[in-house]
Amino acid sequence: MAIYFIHGYNSGPDGTTAKVVKQACEELGVADDLVCVDYAEMQDDPGAAYYKICGYLIDGDMDPIVVGHSYGGIFARAIASASNRVKLVMINPSLEPSDTLKDKLDPFSITVLQYLEERPLSREVRVYLALGMKDKIISPEYALETFSGRAYLNIDENGGHRPTLQQVKEVIHYAINHEALEV
């Protein structure tokens, strides 16, 4: 098994959420399976970032768990759209970064993001979604609408953009075992 974590915009493999994901994997006994993908130096070039992220997976496990947080969510979703063997875990995912980053990125980069946003997901892809409903950075309502009826949902009604350790543990555990974590 391999677990790939794709961080958000202005973050990295040692960012706040990455540390939470690492701790969750340690507590679940799968820390050795975790790869924190580093694309921070090219986050403003989504085509190059996507290419680099895919490079991590080429030689990896054929049935990986791909975890995307925030901006990393669109890359995780695009990877899952290319293979129905991926288990897709999204934590407060940015599903429309072409809109939220339109003032920060050049027109070509926005076009690349729009392409990634429009890639359809096979119904066979298992989706695990963790949302903080008080998130002020992404729209949790849009993520709920997008994946309603096809995702395992872990919703924190009072949570914000940064997930809790328990929430991350539960969603990764469910993706690994396809059963709820006993608390």
Disulfide bonds with the S-S distance in Angstrom:
none
